[in-house]
Amino acid sequence: MSPSERRSAILRLLCKRRHETATNLAEEFGVSERTIRADLVILSCYYPIQVLRGRYGGGASLPNWFHMESKTLSPKQEALLRKLRGTLDGDDLQVLNSILAQFALYWEYR
């Protein structure tokens, strides 16, 4: 397995499990923990991976709002767009509503 394939597999696993330790990932992929940590550093440049140190609760995790198969807005992004919606009208309002409809998790036209 190439490093690129391994990183893709790590990202898919994190999307499913939401949290995993470097030790478990190293065992699963048959590489060292140092290799996994390097992979996580590279992945964190492109994805919202959070890496926490520590024996209990440490490891890599993804925020609940992130899903690879569908792009979504974070709660803060969605809240800001909802605030802006009140200041818009016409075509601008329609464009903003289409963005919210496409990317917000729980969007309703109100």
Phi and psi restraints in degrees (value plus and minus 20) as a CYANA .aco file:
   2 SER   PHI     -96.1   -56.1
   2 SER   PSI     140.7   180.7
   3 PRO   PHI     -77.2   -37.2
   3 PRO   PSI     -58.3   -18.3
   4 SER   PHI     -84.3   -44.3
   4 SER   PSI     -62.7   -22.7
   5 GLU   PHI     -85.6   -45.6
   5 GLU   PSI     -60.2   -20.2
   6 ARG   PHI     -83.1   -43.1
   6 ARG   PSI     -62.8   -22.8
   7 ARG   PHI     -84.2   -44.2
   7 ARG   PSI     -59.3   -19.3
   8 SER   PHI     -83.2   -43.2
   8 SER   PSI     -61.2   -21.2
   9 ALA   PHI     -86.6   -46.6
   9 ALA   PSI     -59.3   -19.3
  10 ILE   PHI     -81.6   -41.6
  10 ILE   PSI     -64.9   -24.9
  11 LEU   PHI     -82.4   -42.4
  11 LEU   PSI     -62.6   -22.6
  12 ARG   PHI     -82.1   -42.1
  12 ARG   PSI     -61.8   -21.8
  13 LEU   PHI     -83.7   -43.7
  13 LEU   PSI     -62.5   -22.5
  14 LEU   PHI     -84.7   -44.7
  14 LEU   PSI     -54.4   -14.4
  15 CYS   PHI     -85.3   -45.3
  15 CYS   PSI     -54.0   -14.0
  16 LYS   PHI    -100.0   -60.0
  16 LYS   PSI     -67.7   -27.7
  17 ARG   PHI    -108.7   -68.7
  17 ARG   PSI     -43.7    -3.7
  18 ARG   PHI      52.1    92.1
  18 ARG   PSI     -44.0    -4.0
  19 HIS   PHI    -171.9  -131.9
  19 HIS   PSI     119.6   159.6
  20 GLU   PHI    -178.4  -138.4
  20 GLU   PSI     131.0   171.0
  21 THR   PHI    -110.8   -70.8
  21 THR   PSI     136.6   176.6
  22 ALA   PHI     -84.3   -44.3
  22 ALA   PSI     -54.8   -14.8
  23 THR   PHI     -82.0   -42.0
  23 THR   PSI     -68.3   -28.3
  24 ASN   PHI     -83.7   -43.7
  24 ASN   PSI     -62.0   -22.0
  25 LEU   PHI     -84.9   -44.9
  25 LEU   PSI     -59.8   -19.8
  26 ALA   PHI     -82.2   -42.2
  26 ALA   PSI     -63.8   -23.8
  27 GLU   PHI     -83.9   -43.9
  27 GLU   PSI     -63.5   -23.5
  28 GLU   PHI     -85.0   -45.0
  28 GLU   PSI     -57.2   -17.2
  29 PHE   PHI    -118.6   -78.6
  29 PHE   PSI     -23.6    16.4
  30 GLY   PHI      48.8    88.8
  30 GLY   PSI      15.7    55.7
  31 VAL   PHI    -150.1  -110.1
  31 VAL   PSI     155.3   195.3
  32 SER   PHI     -98.8   -58.8
  32 SER   PSI     141.4   181.4
  33 GLU   PHI     -83.5   -43.5
  33 GLU   PSI     -53.6   -13.6
  34 ARG   PHI     -82.1   -42.1
  34 ARG   PSI     -60.4   -20.4
  35 THR   PHI     -83.7   -43.7
  35 THR   PSI     -63.4   -23.4
  36 ILE   PHI     -83.0   -43.0
  36 ILE   PSI     -64.0   -24.0
  37 ARG   PHI     -81.4   -41.4
  37 ARG   PSI     -59.1   -19.1
  38 ALA   PHI     -85.5   -45.5
  38 ALA   PSI     -60.9   -20.9
  39 ASP   PHI     -81.0   -41.0
  39 ASP   PSI     -61.5   -21.5
  40 LEU   PHI     -86.4   -46.4
  40 LEU   PSI     -55.5   -15.5
  41 VAL   PHI     -83.0   -43.0
  41 VAL   PSI     -64.8   -24.8
  42 ILE   PHI     -85.0   -45.0
  42 ILE   PSI     -66.2   -26.2
  43 LEU   PHI     -82.7   -42.7
  43 LEU   PSI     -55.6   -15.6
  44 SER   PHI     -89.7   -49.7
  44 SER   PSI     -33.7     6.3
  45 CYS   PHI     -93.8   -53.8
  45 CYS   PSI     -41.6    -1.6
  46 TYR   PHI    -136.2   -96.2
  46 TYR   PSI     -42.1    -2.1
  47 TYR   PHI    -150.3  -110.3
  47 TYR   PSI     136.8   176.8
  48 PRO   PHI    -100.0   -60.0
  48 PRO   PSI      35.4    75.4
  49 ILE   PHI    -101.6   -61.6
  49 ILE   PSI     111.3   151.3
  50 GLN   PHI    -127.7   -87.7
  50 GLN   PSI     108.5   148.5
  51 VAL   PHI    -134.7   -94.7
  51 VAL   PSI     101.6   141.6
  52 LEU   PHI    -134.9   -94.9
  52 LEU   PSI     116.3   156.3
  53 ARG   PHI    -106.2   -66.2
  53 ARG   PSI     131.9   171.9
  54 GLY   PHI     114.6   154.6
  54 GLY   PSI     129.4   169.4
  55 ARG   PHI     -89.9   -49.9
  55 ARG   PSI     -59.4   -19.4
  56 TYR   PHI    -132.6   -92.6
  56 TYR   PSI      96.4   136.4
  57 GLY   PHI      68.0   108.0
  57 GLY   PSI     -23.1    16.9
  58 GLY   PHI     -99.8   -59.8
  58 GLY   PSI     145.7   185.7
  59 GLY   PHI     110.6   150.6
  59 GLY   PSI    -187.7  -147.7
  60 ALA   PHI    -125.5   -85.5
  60 ALA   PSI     121.2   161.2
  61 SER   PHI    -166.8  -126.8
  61 SER   PSI     141.3   181.3
  62 LEU   PHI    -135.4   -95.4
  62 LEU   PSI     123.5   163.5
  63 PRO   PHI     -84.7   -44.7
  63 PRO   PSI     131.9   171.9
  64 ASN   PHI     -80.0   -40.0
  64 ASN   PSI     -48.3    -8.3
  65 TRP   PHI     -96.5   -56.5
  65 TRP   PSI     -37.2     2.8
  66 PHE   PHI    -107.4   -67.4
  66 PHE   PSI     107.9   147.9
  67 HIS   PHI    -158.9  -118.9
  67 HIS   PSI     110.4   150.4
  68 MET   PHI     -85.5   -45.5
  68 MET   PSI     -59.8   -19.8
  69 GLU   PHI     -91.7   -51.7
  69 GLU   PSI     -39.8     0.2
  70 SER   PHI    -163.4  -123.4
  70 SER   PSI     113.2   153.2
  71 LYS   PHI    -101.3   -61.3
  71 LYS   PSI     110.6   150.6
  72 THR   PHI    -152.2  -112.2
  72 THR   PSI     142.1   182.1
  73 LEU   PHI    -105.8   -65.8
  73 LEU   PSI     128.0   168.0
  74 SER   PHI     -93.1   -53.1
  74 SER   PSI     141.0   181.0
  75 PRO   PHI     -76.9   -36.9
  75 PRO   PSI     -57.8   -17.8
  76 LYS   PHI     -87.5   -47.5
  76 LYS   PSI     -60.4   -20.4
  77 GLN   PHI     -82.9   -42.9
  77 GLN   PSI     -64.6   -24.6
  78 GLU   PHI     -83.8   -43.8
  78 GLU   PSI     -61.6   -21.6
  79 ALA   PHI     -82.5   -42.5
  79 ALA   PSI     -61.2   -21.2
  80 LEU   PHI     -83.8   -43.8
  80 LEU   PSI     -63.3   -23.3
  81 LEU   PHI     -85.0   -45.0
  81 LEU   PSI     -56.1   -16.1
  82 ARG   PHI     -84.6   -44.6
  82 ARG   PSI     -58.3   -18.3
  83 LYS   PHI     -84.4   -44.4
  83 LYS   PSI     -63.8   -23.8
  84 LEU   PHI     -84.6   -44.6
  84 LEU   PSI     -49.9    -9.9
  85 ARG   PHI     -77.3   -37.3
  85 ARG   PSI     -54.9   -14.9
  86 GLY   PHI     -88.2   -48.2
  86 GLY   PSI     -37.1     2.9
  87 THR   PHI    -118.3   -78.3
  87 THR   PSI     -23.0    17.0
  88 LEU   PHI    -127.4   -87.4
  88 LEU   PSI     141.0   181.0
  89 ASP   PHI    -171.8  -131.8
  89 ASP   PSI     151.1   191.1
  90 GLY   PHI      43.0    83.0
  90 GLY   PSI    -157.3  -117.3
  91 ASP   PHI     -83.0   -43.0
  91 ASP   PSI     -57.8   -17.8
  92 ASP   PHI     -80.7   -40.7
  92 ASP   PSI     -61.6   -21.6
  93 LEU   PHI     -85.4   -45.4
  93 LEU   PSI     -60.2   -20.2
  94 GLN   PHI     -83.3   -43.3
  94 GLN   PSI     -61.4   -21.4
  95 VAL   PHI     -84.0   -44.0
  95 VAL   PSI     -65.8   -25.8
  96 LEU   PHI     -83.1   -43.1
  96 LEU   PSI     -61.7   -21.7
  97 ASN   PHI     -82.0   -42.0
  97 ASN   PSI     -57.1   -17.1
  98 SER   PHI     -88.6   -48.6
  98 SER   PSI     -55.9   -15.9
  99 ILE   PHI     -84.4   -44.4
  99 ILE   PSI     -66.8   -26.8
 100 LEU   PHI     -82.7   -42.7
 100 LEU   PSI     -61.3   -21.3
 101 ALA   PHI     -83.8   -43.8
 101 ALA   PSI     -54.4   -14.4
 102 GLN   PHI    -102.0   -62.0
 102 GLN   PSI     -56.2   -16.2
 103 PHE   PHI    -135.7   -95.7
 103 PHE   PSI     -34.8     5.2
 104 ALA   PHI    -101.4   -61.4
 104 ALA   PSI     123.3   163.3
 105 LEU   PHI     -89.3   -49.3
 105 LEU   PSI     -63.9   -23.9
 106 TYR   PHI    -146.4  -106.4
 106 TYR   PSI      47.2    87.2
 107 TRP   PHI    -114.1   -74.1
 107 TRP   PSI     113.8   153.8
 108 GLU   PHI    -153.4  -113.4
 108 GLU   PSI     120.6   160.6
 109 TYR   PHI     -93.5   -53.5
 109 TYR   PSI     102.6   142.6
